[in-house]
């Protein structure tokens, strides 16, 4: 089974109906139908929530997340071990710390595909399967 690891940029593209929103919709449908699974790091989830709260306020942001994102999305906690690996990725590969959590999740298995609109991940595409959404 395929596991889609979602970066915050991909989810925000979907919410904002920007380039790649259709692809994200396909991924959501596949997951709801049980053909694949999707996961997101708690750090990326918090990043999305923070950006939406800043734009919409707390109540509207909560509603947006509840109504737009399928319940099948699994939010993966940030463990101490993941934090250490994410910090190593940050230091060794010069990616943002939060992105290190998404990449670490993608590196868990060859069945994991990181979905992102953040082209900074090109620098680490040798470490995991990465699907890049179209440029805006």
HUVENJO-V233954 format. One line per field, one symbol per residue. psi: psi as a letter, one per 20 degrees, with the letter a starting at -180 (. if undefined). A space follows every 10 residues. Layout:
psi->???
//
This chain:
psi->qpopopqhhg ghgghilapi hggggggggg ghijirqqqq qhghghgggg ghghgirggh ggggghhhpq iippopqorh ghggghhghg ghjlqqghhh ggggghihqi ipoppqjoih ihijiihrpp ppqqq.
//
